[in-house]
Amino acid sequence: MAARSPNGMITAVLLFVIIGLISESQLPFGAEVARYLEFVLTTDFDLHFATKPIEQLRQAFADFDLAVLTQALPRVPTGW
């Protein structure tokens, strides 16, 4: 696996600091940001609905052989 650059980590930390400052400030939307952040961090997201079809496709094409498909095609006379 390729080494990741630190830019992603720096961006994530900066976003959390900015969101934290907004939620702790006395801005009118600060409480809404804090509630949204609490929802995102405490919700257990289930991605099984997305990975199940992908896994089914992977199993369906695991034994796929392109050579069998090309042998089954009709031969076209070229006249050469």
C-alpha positions in Angstrom: 0.0 0.0 0.0 1.3 3.4 -0.9 2.3 5.8 1.9 -0.3 8.5 2.6 0.7 12.1 2.6 0.1 14.0 5.9 -2.2 16.5 4.0 -5.3 14.3 4.7 -4.5 14.2 8.4 -3.8 17.9 8.6 -7.1 18.6 6.8 -9.1 16.3 9.2 -7.6 18.0 12.3 -8.2 21.4 10.9 -11.9 20.5 10.2 -12.4 19.2 13.7 -10.8 22.3 15.2 -13.0 24.6 13.1 -16.1 22.6 13.8 -15.3 22.6 17.5 -14.7 26.3 17.6 -18.0 26.9 15.8 -19.9 24.6 18.1 -18.4 26.2 21.3 -18.9 29.7 20.1 -22.0 31.7 20.8 -23.0 31.8 17.2 -26.7 31.0 16.5 -25.9 27.9 14.5 -23.3 26.6 16.9 -25.7 24.4 18.8 -27.0 22.9 15.5 -23.4 22.1 14.4 -22.8 20.4 17.8 -25.9 18.3 17.5 -25.0 17.3 13.9 -21.5 16.5 14.9 -22.8 14.3 17.8 -25.1 12.5 15.4 -22.4 11.8 12.9 -19.9 10.6 15.5 -22.3 8.4 17.4 -24.3 6.8 14.6 -23.3 3.3 13.5 -23.5 3.4 9.7 -24.3 0.1 8.1 -22.8 -0.1 4.6 -23.9 -3.7 4.1 -26.6 -2.5 1.6 -23.9 -1.3 -0.7 -21.3 -4.1 -0.2 -23.8 -7.0 -0.6 -24.5 -6.3 -4.4 -20.9 -5.8 -5.1 -20.0 -9.1 -3.4 -22.7 -10.9 -5.4 -21.3 -9.5 -8.6 -17.8 -10.5 -7.7 -19.0 -14.1 -7.0 -20.9 -14.2 -10.3 -17.9 -13.1 -12.3 -15.3 -15.1 -10.4 -15.5 -18.0 -12.8 -16.1 -15.9 -15.9 -13.8 -17.0 -18.7 -13.5 -14.6 -21.7 -12.0 -17.4 -23.9 -15.2 -19.4 -23.7 -17.2 -16.3 -24.8 -14.9 -15.7 -27.8 -15.0 -19.3 -28.9 -18.8 -19.2 -28.8 -19.0 -16.3 -31.2 -19.8 -17.1 -34.8 -17.0 -17.1 -37.3 -17.2 -14.4 -39.9 -15.8 -15.2 -43.3 -13.5 -12.4 -44.3 -12.7 -13.6 -47.8 -9.0 -13.5 -47.3 
